[in-house]
Amino acid sequence: MAGAVSGDVRVLLRVEGLCVLAASLLAYAKFGGGWGAFALFFLRQICLSLATLAGPRVGAMSYNLSHSFVGALAILAAGVLLSVPVAVTAGIIWVAHIGFDRALGYGLKYSAGFRFTHLGLIGRARVDA
């Protein structure tokens, strides 16, 4: 698949996602709220994947907007700079979720379908009889 990474670079990007997740968990332990809130908002991101029901193009756009570090880091930075603890908490959780997804190999999506990501194909390949 053109545009997807492979080999050692793919492994490095997945390890990078794991490091982002670990750093986020440490930051949340220091600056965040309760772990119940963490779990709730961490899993909330999964609900945004329901946009794939509107088609692969809309699903990819929705997924990419909610799984890009741009928004997450903007919320986190605004929370730190403006002293808004809830924004800091939200930003940390959002970054953690993105790191988790990247560690599992769920990269940013192409409009060809949910399985097509910048980290390569995900899921099981369909075997035609």
C-alpha positions, 0 to 999 in steps of 0.5 A: 500500500502506497503511503504506509510505512513498513519494516523497522520504521513501522516498529519504531512508530509503534514503540513511539506510540507506546512511549507517548502512552506511558508518558501520558499515564505518568503525567495523568498520575501527577496532574490528572483526576481520578482513574475512573474519569480517565477510563471514561474519556479514554474510551470516549474516543472510540465512540468517534469511530462510529462516523465510519458508518457514514462511509469511509471518507467521512469516517477517515476524516472524523477519525483523523481529526480525533486521532491527530496530536494537533488538537490534543496538544492544543487543548493541553497547551491551552490548559497549561498556559491558561491554568485550566485543569480540566483542559490539562486533564482532557489533553493528557487523556486525549494524547494517551488515547492516540499513543495507545492507538498508535502502539496497537498499529492504528494509524491515521486513516485513508479514505479507502477504508478503515483498514488502510492506515499510515502504519499499514493495513490493520485487521485480518485480511479477508480470504476469498474462497 
